[in-house]
Amino acid sequence: MVTIVVDAAIRDKLLAAADSQVELRDESGRVIGKYCPTKVEYPDLDVSTEELDRRMREERSYSAAEVMERLRRLRDAS
């Protein structure tokens, strides 16, 4: 990973918008990237830890390979 050190002014602008993604542009307006803050907050889903544990134990889960195979079949069927 490449590290870019920003000056205090850019840092302050990024921190002021730290609750959302920020589009970064150069002087001509060309998009050069997006800044995604490292602090991520997840919405409260009103699901208890016990309920999540139960779901993990009792509900069927699928491997990445199984999901990809299913998607391939759906694509090929259309």
Protein Blocks (a to p, Z undefined) as FASTA:
>chain_A
ZZddddfklmmmmmmmmmbccddddfkopafbdcddfbdcdddehiafklmmmmmmmpcc
ddfklmmmmmmmmmmmZZ
